[in-house]
Structures are given as C-alpha cells and as structure tokens.
Amino acid sequence: MIFYVVFGLLNLVLGGGLFILILSTTNWPPYLAWLLALSATTFVTYGLDKGLSKMKGPRVPELILNVLAALGGFAGAWLGMLVFRHKSNAGRHPVIWIVLVLSTVGHAVLIYFWLIRSG
C-alpha cells in the first residue's frame, strides 16, 4: 500500500510540475501539454521501475503504470517499453498491453476531435 502512495505522489508532483511548466512557457493547447507532461512522467517511471527491478528493490505498482498510460502517458509507456525493454512481453503483461492499446486509440480519437478537426 505504501508504494502506491509513494509512487503515486512522485508521479503527481512530476507530471503536475511538467504540465504547469509546459503551459506557462508555451501557447500549446492544455490537452497537448497534458499529453506531453504525462508521457514524460510515464517514460521516467518505466525507467525507474526497470532500474528497481534490476536492483531487486521495491517496484512501481503495475496499477500506477496503467493509470499513467490511460490518463495520457501512453506515448511515454510505448517509448519506455522500447528503450528500457520493460513490460514488453505481452504474454507476461497482458493488462498493460490492453490498457496501452485502448489508451492509444482513445487519445488518438480525442486528438483528432480536439486538436485536428476543431483547429
């Protein structure tokens, strides 16, 4: 339970800080800033979890990784899987793959309607 709180707060601070930084330094739409901030946060979290797994230390709960991907960090999750070769086995981590595919498709639809079609 403590790891949910610790890693959840860590991601909240990092993601929220990046979101505020991007919004205050660019004129990007908030949704695009959100996706970038959450993707960067998710990528860092995948790297952290891979490092912790090698050290046999406490791990980032898979629920945290799934929530980050679903809320908009899908690009960072895909990149983290590729760069760190982490959670990339669909047979061993089917839930992450399902969440990533659904999140990618869902956010692609949102990007189309909010940023491309309306712009």
N, C-alpha and C positions, 0 to 999 in steps of 0.2 A: 504493500500500500504506500509506503514512504517513497518508493521510486516513482510512482505515478505523480505524486505531489512535486517531488524534486525536479523530475524531467519535464513535467507539465509547466511548472513555474519558469524553468530555464527557457523553454520554448516560447512561452508567453512574453517574457522580457525581450528575448532576442527578436522574435517576429514582430512584436509591437514596436520595438525601437527602430527596427529597419523600416517598418511601414511609415512611421512618423518621419523618419529621415528622408525617405523617398518622396513622400508627399510634400515636405517642406522645401525640398531642393529641386523639384521638377514641376511641370504643369501636367503631368500624366493623369489620366482618369484614376480615381481611387481604386477601382477594381483591378486595373493593371498593376498599380503599386502594391496592392494586396497580394496578387499572384507572385510578383517578384520577391517580395519580402518573405512570404510563406515558403516559396520554393527554395530560397537561400537557406532559410531556417531548417527546412526538411533535409536538404543536402548535408548541412553541417551535422544534423542529428544522425543521419545514416553513417557518416564518417565517425562520429563519436561512438555509436553503437558497435561499429566494426572494430574500432580500437579497443573498446571494453571487452568485446568477445575474445580478442587475441590475448588480453591480459587476464582472462578468466574472472573479470570483475563483475559488479552488478550491471545489468543490461537495461537498455531503454525498453520499456514495455511495448510489445507489438501494437497494443491499442493506441499508444501515443503516435507511432509511425502511421497507423491507419487514419487517425483523426487528422493529422497534419496533411496527409495526401488528399483526404476527402474535402478539407476546407480550402484547398487551393495549392497545396505544395506538391502536386502530382509531378510537375516537371523536375523539381529537385529530387523527388523519390526515384524517378526513372534515371536521372543522371547519377544519383548516389548508388543505385544498383549497378550501373555500368562502370563507374570509376572505382568504387570500392569492392565490386563483386560481392555485394552483400544482399542477402534476401533475394537472390536472383533465381533460385531454384523453385520453379512453380510447383513442383511436386511436394516439396517440403514446406512451402509457404503459400498455399493456395489463397488464403484470405487476403493477403497483401496484394496478390496479383488481381484478384477480383475487384478489390477496392480501387486499385490503380487504374484499371481499365474503365470502370464505371465513372471514376472521378475525372479521368481524361476526357471521356466522351461528354460528360455533363458540363464540364467547364468549357469545352470546345463549343458547345451549343450556346452557353452564356456569352462567350467571347464573340461569337457570331452576331447574336442579337444585340448585345450591349455596346460593342465596340465597332464592329464592321458594318452591320446593317444600319444602325442608327447614325453612324458617323458619316 
